Amino acid sequence: MCTVIVHVPSEPGAPIRLFAVRDEDPARAWDPLGPWWPEVPSVSGVRDRRAGGAWLAADADAGRVAVILNRADVATDEAEPLLSRGRIVLDAVAGTPLADPPGTHGFNLVEVTPGEASVTMWDGRSLRRVVLAPGTHMIAHDDVDDAATARIAAWRDDFAAPLVPDDPDAATDDGWREQWLDTLERTSAVGATDDRAIVRDNRPFGYPTLSLLVCTASVAPGAVDVRYGEFDEPGAWNRPVLR
């Protein structure tokens, strides 16, 4: 299951920062960060080749970034065919409201615009949205900052350690990326199959997914900076180069 960290500054106009680790079946083909959707040329994202949607996408012109994480269903109507979750991300960066119900398996949708970050949670039964308060937050397969999620309980405080100042002029500063990569490296010491792991091998838990890549985003008024880097080996730490 994927992991996302979001830092919401207390200073108006300062950049919101996002750090996302993607878990997926390595056999499911994807395309790296790029402009894969001709119908929306201002959108770049990580594309799922099978369904054509996005795991993470950004529209620099609109100042929007969105990323989706899988979430377990509480209940589903198996009589109804379920839609792909990947289109939800593309709709989000286009500003298209979610359908209620979405008609998909469960998800946590993280959306960032200048000045606001939110998480919309769908568990197959109810749709909830929370706006994130200033501070550092973690999202995985349950609720925001859920202390019952082992990796959040273990590492949220580490990611919440002081970043570069919440300065409106710091939108292009790279120090926060390197600091969070340093923290991610420390988390990998527990091993990829530990409940606390962020760089994960989920196969022992019955899922064919491993951590594949990292994306970061900085979103401020007039400035959206998204970067991408893959792990050399799925589910194993090496420091990805973010470009």
C-alpha positions in Angstrom: 0.0 0.0 0.0 1.3 3.5 -0.9 2.4 6.1 1.5 2.1 9.9 1.2 3.5 12.6 3.4 2.2 16.2 3.2 3.5 19.3 4.9 1.1 22.2 5.1 2.8 25.4 6.1 1.5 27.9 8.6 2.8 30.8 6.6 0.3 32.0 3.9 1.8 31.7 0.4 4.5 29.2 1.4 4.6 26.0 -0.6 2.8 22.8 0.3 5.1 19.9 0.0 4.2 16.3 -0.9 6.2 13.1 -0.8 4.7 10.0 -2.2 5.9 6.4 -2.4 4.1 4.2 -4.9 3.4 0.5 -4.2 2.2 -1.6 -7.2 2.7 -4.9 -8.9 5.9 -4.6 -10.9 4.3 -6.7 -13.6 1.7 -4.0 -14.2 3.3 -1.6 -16.7 3.4 2.1 -16.1 4.9 5.2 -17.7 7.1 7.6 -15.7 6.2 11.2 -15.0 5.3 12.8 -18.3 2.5 14.4 -20.5 0.8 11.2 -21.5 -2.7 12.6 -22.2 -3.0 14.6 -25.4 -6.5 15.8 -24.5 -5.0 17.6 -21.5 -1.5 18.8 -22.6 -0.9 20.8 -19.4 -1.1 17.6 -17.3 1.9 15.4 -16.5 1.7 12.3 -14.4 2.6 8.7 -13.7 0.4 6.7 -16.1 -1.0 3.2 -15.6 -0.7 1.7 -19.1 -3.4 -0.9 -18.5 -6.3 1.4 -17.6 -4.8 4.7 -19.0 -5.3 6.7 -15.8 -2.8 8.2 -13.4 -1.5 7.3 -10.0 -0.2 10.9 -9.5 -0.8 13.8 -11.8 -0.2 17.5 -11.9 -1.6 20.4 -13.9 0.9 23.2 -13.7 -1.3 25.7 -15.4 -4.2 25.0 -12.9 -1.8 24.7 -9.9 -3.2 21.3 -9.0 -1.5 18.0 -7.9 -3.4 14.8 -7.0 -2.3 11.3 -6.0 -4.4 8.2 -5.1 -3.8 5.4 -2.6 -5.7 2.2 -2.4 -7.9 1.6 0.6 -9.8 -1.5 1.7 -13.5 -1.6 1.0 -15.9 -1.9 3.9 -18.7 -2.8 1.5 -19.2 -3.0 -2.2 -22.1 -3.7 -4.4 -20.7 -6.6 -6.5 -23.7 -6.4 -8.8 -22.4 -3.1 -10.2 -19.2 -3.1 -12.4 -16.5 -1.0 -10.7 -14.6 1.8 -12.5 -10.9 2.3 -12.6 -9.5 4.6 -9.9 -6.9 6.1 -12.2 -9.4 8.5 -13.9 -10.2 10.0 -10.5 -6.7 11.6 -10.4 -7.1 13.1 -13.8 -10.5 14.4 -12.9 -9.1 15.9 -9.7 -6.4 17.9 -11.4 -9.1 19.1 -13.9 -11.2 20.3 -10.9 -14.0 17.9 -11.7 -15.9 16.9 -8.6 -16.1 13.3 -7.5 -19.2 11.3 -8.1 -20.9 10.2 -4.9 -20.7 7.2 -4.8 -17.5 7.0 -7.0 -18.3 3.5 -8.2 -14.8 2.2 -7.5 -12.9 0.2 -4.9 -11.8 2.1 -1.9 -9.3 4.9 -2.1 -7.7 7.9 -0.4 -7.3 10.8 -2.8 -4.8 13.5 -1.8 -5.3 16.8 -3.6 -3.0 19.9 -3.3 -3.6 23.4 -4.6 -1.8 26.6 -3.5 -2.9 27.2 0.1 -4.8 23.9 0.6 -4.3 20.2 0.9 -7.2 17.8 1.4 -7.8 14.0 1.5 -11.0 12.4 0.3 -11.6 8.9 1.7 -13.9 6.3 0.1 -14.3 3.0 1.8 -17.1 1.5 -0.4 -19.8 2.9 1.9 -19.2 6.6 2.6 -17.3 9.5 1.1 -15.5 11.8 3.5 -13.2 14.8 2.8 -10.9 16.5 5.3 -8.8 19.7 4.8 -5.4 19.2 6.3 -4.4 21.7 9.0 -0.9 23.2 9.1 1.6 20.6 10.0 3.0 17.3 8.6 0.5 14.5 7.9 0.8 10.9 6.7 -1.7 8.9 4.7 -1.6 5.2 3.8 -4.5 2.7 3.5 -6.6 4.1 6.4 -7.5 7.5 7.8 -5.1 10.5 7.8 -2.5 10.3 10.6 -4.1 7.0 11.7 -2.0 5.8 14.7 -3.3 2.3 14.2 -1.2 2.2 10.9 2.2 1.0 12.0 4.3 3.0 9.6 2.4 6.2 10.6 2.9 5.5 14.3 6.6 4.8 13.8 7.6 7.6 11.4 5.3 10.5 11.4 7.3 12.4 14.0 10.5 11.8 12.0 8.9 13.3 8.9 7.5 16.2 11.0 11.0 17.3 12.1 11.7 20.8 11.0 12.0 21.3 7.3 13.3 24.3 5.5 11.4 27.4 6.8 7.8 27.9 5.8 8.9 30.7 3.5 6.9 31.9 0.5 10.2 32.4 -1.3 11.3 28.7 -0.6 9.1 27.1 -3.3 12.2 25.9 -5.3 14.4 25.0 -2.3 15.5 21.4 -2.5 16.5 20.9 1.1 13.2 19.4 2.1 13.4 16.7 -0.6 16.8 15.6 0.6 15.7 15.7 4.2 12.7 13.4 3.6 14.8 11.1 1.5 17.2 10.9 4.4 14.3 10.0 6.6 13.0 7.4 4.2 16.4 5.8 4.1 16.3 5.5 7.9 12.9 3.8 7.8 14.2 1.1 5.5 16.4 -0.3 8.2 13.4 -2.2 9.6 13.2 -4.3 6.4 10.7 -4.3 3.6 8.3 -6.8 5.2 8.0 -5.1 8.6 4.6 -3.6 9.3 6.5 -0.3 9.9 8.1 -0.3 6.5 7.5 2.5 3.9 9.7 1.0 1.2 7.7 -2.2 1.2 7.4 -5.8 -0.1 3.7 -6.6 0.5 3.8 -10.2 -0.9 3.9 -11.8 2.5 0.6 -10.0 3.3 -1.2 -11.4 0.3 -0.6 -8.5 -2.2 1.7 -8.7 -5.2 2.8 -5.1 -4.7 6.2 -3.7 -3.9 7.5 -0.1 -3.6 8.5 1.1 -7.0 9.1 4.8 -7.0 9.0 8.2 -5.3 7.4 11.4 -6.5 7.6 14.8 -4.8 5.7 18.0 -5.4 6.0 21.5 -4.2 2.8 23.6 -4.8 2.8 27.4 -4.3 1.0 30.3 -6.0 2.3 30.3 -9.6 4.8 27.4 -9.0 4.2 23.7 -9.3 7.4 21.5 -9.2 6.9 17.8 -9.5 9.8 15.2 -9.6 10.1 11.5 -10.1 12.6 8.8 -9.3 12.5 4.9 -9.3 14.1 2.4 -7.0 16.7 0.3 -8.8 15.0 -2.9 -7.4 11.3 -3.0 -6.4 10.8 -3.2 -2.7 14.5 -2.5 -1.9 16.0 0.8 -0.8 18.4 2.8 -2.9 18.4 6.5 -3.0 16.3 7.5 -6.0 17.4 10.4 -8.2 14.5 12.8 -8.4 14.2 14.6 -11.7 
